[in-house]
Amino acid sequence: MTPLVDPLLSGPIGLQEILVVVFKVVVAFAFLMVAVMFMVWFERKLIGDMQNRIGPNRAGPWGILQTLADGVKLFFKEDLLPDNADRFVFKLAPYLALIPAFLIFTVVPVGGNYSTGDGTVSLFGEETLLQVADPPVGVLFVLAMSSVAVYGVMLAGWSSGSKYPLLGSVRATAQMISYEAALSLSVLSVILLSGTLSTSGIVAEQSQWNWNLWLTGFIPFAIFLISGTAELNRPPFDLVEAEQELVGGFHTEYSAVRFALFFLAEFMNTVTMSAIIVTLFLGGPNGPMFGPEWLQSWVLPSLWFFLKLFVFLFVFVWFRATLPRFRYDQLMDMGWKLLIPAALGWFLILAGIQVASDNDDINLALVVIVGVAIFFAGMGLLMLAMRSSRRQRQLSGVTD
Amino acid sequence: MPNPLNELLRQYLTVAIFAGLGLAMVGAMLGVGWLLRPDRPEPQKYINYESGVDPLGVMWSQSQIRYYVFALLFVLFDVEAVFIFPWATRLEAYGAFGLIEMAVFIFILALGLVYAWRKGVLRWV
């Protein structure tokens, strides 16, 4: 094979490497599109079931083509751009919302046998991981992309030059950055145990049932799940688009395809956030391995991954169907006064346990007991502080 | 054996290709929409939405400073995370000394949060 010129001029690239990249990009892209369409249908159908309704059932078998029908309809709608809007930013915002949602998925390992192998599969004669890209700082990449997504929401609301969207977007920004702090602090515990920032490395560390879900002691997982839901602006944290107060929130002024793009971004974010939770805490494609070689390297890991992904998609819909919306002050209280201190405290305890287990002359059991005792004492003090501040607020005449 | 920098750049090249594909998809969707959609301008259609009645007052309104204060607090914790992430990957190399260092660091930053709390910044009424 004659080597072609490397686009980065850092060495030759063979044809099979290009084929591998093209294959991965196309498959990931197709998967995301299908997953979003499925997710929209699944959410409507499941909510319908939970509310004792039928849900969509006209387009296609079990209404599965409903999303497609809705999407096609939006192409035939007039595109309105309010006179008041900042035209450039208004048009830019959908790009900023959708593209980060895409990019997060690049670092998610969707398959590969990590339990008995090293996670690579053979593709066009090339040993490669089943993820679009594996940068050494994969986790930071995820956090960075979810920060960029805030810009899409913020600028969309601001550039509309309208009241409801502005309110929706400032709310969204404050909420998303608050919970992003909690999100990154809970990821720290996973990083601590894995000792790497690469997503494939984290998955490899979790082989043989060493899932971070129990190794980190459930609390980081709970914090991640809660702040992930808030980061997605999904119920019960959907104050951004609280229909009763803000009409549609930041995308009130958007119509036609531009609205469809925001909608797409929202559901894509739900899918990718579930995938990130599975990767960080539930071992990604790890699971029981049996059968012949092709089954172990191609079918089973991806099957486990998608099953776990599906569980979280279900959980997000379940949240929406059962939990009432938070009030804004409750939301901020929970983020800053509960989740962030808890994430930091738990991180320090895990670090202490880690150091104690590396050192032979420190009594591990003692460290664990003292650490957990300090953690719960700290949380107790925090609760006390919150209660006293609430009492003060009531005394100053403001009802809680 | 490919050199590590080479490998690193290739990973990000793939990400860039994926971003390009996403950009192309957004562009294509907007393009198809532009071809298919009707265009029947009427002045009323371009007024901002305000629950169906004519909008009142200035549309480019202002919002409260509180949101901004949360953004400042967020910077505190994000900078903190930037320092902790590399530390967390190399904990076994630093041992007990590193742990105490980090505990002091986190304690100082926690003081920042406590200060903001005492100042009533986190109070939302």
Contacts between the chains, C-beta under 8 A, distances in Angstrom:
chain1	res1	chain2	res2	distance
A	7	B	13	6.5
A	8	B	6	7.9
A	8	B	9	4.8
A	8	B	10	7.5
A	8	B	13	6.3
A	10	B	3	7.8
A	10	B	5	6.8
A	10	B	6	4.6
A	10	B	9	5.7
A	11	B	2	6.7
A	11	B	3	7.2
A	11	B	6	4.9
A	13	B	10	7.9
A	21	B	14	5.5
A	21	B	17	6.6
A	24	B	14	7.3
A	25	B	14	7.1
A	25	B	17	5.8
A	25	B	18	5.6
A	25	B	21	6.1
A	28	B	18	7.1
A	29	B	18	7.5
A	29	B	21	5.8
A	29	B	25	7.8
A	74	B	33	7.6
A	75	B	29	8.0
A	75	B	32	5.9
A	75	B	33	5.1
A	75	B	36	4.9
A	75	B	37	6.9
A	76	B	36	5.6
A	76	B	37	6.3
A	76	B	38	7.5
A	77	B	37	6.2
A	78	B	37	5.6
A	78	B	38	5.4
A	78	B	39	6.6
A	78	B	40	6.7
A	78	B	45	7.6
A	79	B	33	6.5
A	79	B	34	7.5
A	79	B	37	5.6
A	80	B	45	5.6
A	80	B	46	6.7
A	81	B	46	7.2
A	82	B	46	5.5
A	82	B	47	7.1
A	82	B	48	5.3
A	83	B	46	4.4
A	83	B	47	7.2
A	84	B	48	5.5
A	84	B	59	4.8
A	84	B	60	7.2
A	94	B	26	6.7
A	95	B	23	7.0
A	95	B	26	5.5
A	98	B	22	6.7
A	98	B	26	5.6
A	99	B	19	6.0
A	99	B	22	4.6
A	99	B	23	6.3
A	99	B	26	7.1
A	102	B	18	6.6
A	102	B	19	7.1
A	102	B	21	7.9
A	102	B	22	3.9
A	103	B	15	6.4
A	103	B	18	6.4
A	103	B	19	5.8
A	103	B	22	7.1
A	106	B	14	7.0
A	106	B	15	5.2
A	106	B	18	5.2
A	132	B	14	5.8
A	132	B	15	7.4
A	132	B	18	5.8
A	133	B	11	4.5
A	133	B	12	7.1
A	133	B	14	4.1
A	133	B	15	4.8
A	133	B	18	7.4
A	134	B	11	5.7
A	135	B	8	7.1
A	135	B	11	4.5
A	135	B	12	6.2
A	135	B	15	7.1
A	136	B	8	6.7
A	136	B	11	7.9
A	139	B	85	8.0
A	140	B	85	6.6
A	141	B	15	7.8
A	160	B	48	7.2
A	161	B	48	6.7
A	161	B	59	5.1
A	161	B	60	5.4
A	162	B	48	3.9
A	162	B	49	6.6
A	162	B	50	7.5
A	162	B	55	7.7
A	162	B	59	5.6
A	163	B	48	7.5
A	163	B	50	6.7
A	163	B	55	7.6
A	163	B	59	6.8
A	163	B	61	5.6
A	164	B	49	7.2
A	164	B	50	7.4
A	166	B	61	6.3
A	166	B	63	6.1
A	167	B	63	6.7
A	170	B	63	4.8
A	170	B	64	7.8
A	170	B	67	4.6
A	171	B	67	7.5
A	173	B	67	6.6
A	173	B	71	7.2
A	174	B	66	7.7
A	174	B	67	4.3
A	174	B	70	4.5
A	174	B	71	7.1
A	177	B	70	6.7
A	177	B	71	6.1
A	177	B	74	4.2
A	178	B	70	5.9
A	178	B	73	7.9
A	178	B	74	6.6
A	180	B	74	7.2
A	180	B	78	7.7
A	181	B	74	5.6
A	181	B	77	3.9
A	181	B	78	6.6
A	181	B	81	7.4
A	184	B	77	7.8
A	184	B	78	7.4
A	184	B	81	4.6
A	185	B	77	7.1
A	185	B	81	6.5
A	188	B	81	7.2
A	188	B	84	5.7
A	188	B	85	6.9
A	188	B	88	5.4
A	191	B	85	6.4
A	191	B	88	4.5
A	191	B	89	6.0
A	192	B	88	4.5
A	192	B	91	6.1
A	195	B	89	5.4
A	195	B	90	7.5
A	195	B	91	7.4
A	195	B	92	7.4
A	196	B	89	6.1
A	197	B	85	6.9
A	197	B	89	6.1
A	247	B	49	6.7
A	247	B	51	6.8
A	252	B	49	5.6
A	253	B	48	6.7
A	253	B	49	6.4
A	256	B	33	5.7
A	256	B	37	5.9
A	257	B	29	5.4
A	257	B	30	5.4
A	257	B	32	7.6
A	257	B	33	3.5
A	257	B	37	7.8
A	258	B	30	7.3
A	260	B	29	7.2
A	261	B	26	6.2
A	261	B	29	6.8
A	261	B	30	7.9
A	328	B	124	6.3
A	329	B	123	8.0
A	329	B	124	3.5
A	329	B	125	6.8
A	332	B	70	7.3
A	332	B	122	6.7
A	332	B	124	5.3
A	333	B	122	7.2
A	333	B	124	7.4
A	336	B	73	7.3
A	336	B	113	7.2
A	336	B	117	7.9
A	336	B	122	5.3
A	337	B	117	7.2
A	337	B	122	6.5
A	340	B	77	6.7
A	340	B	113	7.2
A	341	B	110	7.2
A	341	B	113	7.4
A	344	B	106	5.8
A	344	B	110	6.8
A	347	B	84	7.7
A	347	B	88	7.9
A	348	B	102	7.5
A	348	B	103	6.0
A	348	B	106	6.4
A	351	B	88	7.6
A	351	B	91	6.1
A	351	B	99	5.4
A	351	B	102	6.7
A	352	B	99	6.2
A	354	B	91	5.7
A	354	B	92	7.4
A	355	B	91	6.9
A	355	B	95	6.0
A	355	B	96	5.3
A	355	B	98	7.9
A	355	B	99	4.9
A	358	B	92	5.4
A	358	B	95	6.9
A	359	B	95	7.0
A	359	B	96	6.7
A	362	B	96	7.7
A	385	B	117	7.8
A	389	B	117	7.8
A	389	B	123	7.5
A	393	B	123	7.1
A	393	B	125	6.8
A	398	B	125	4.9
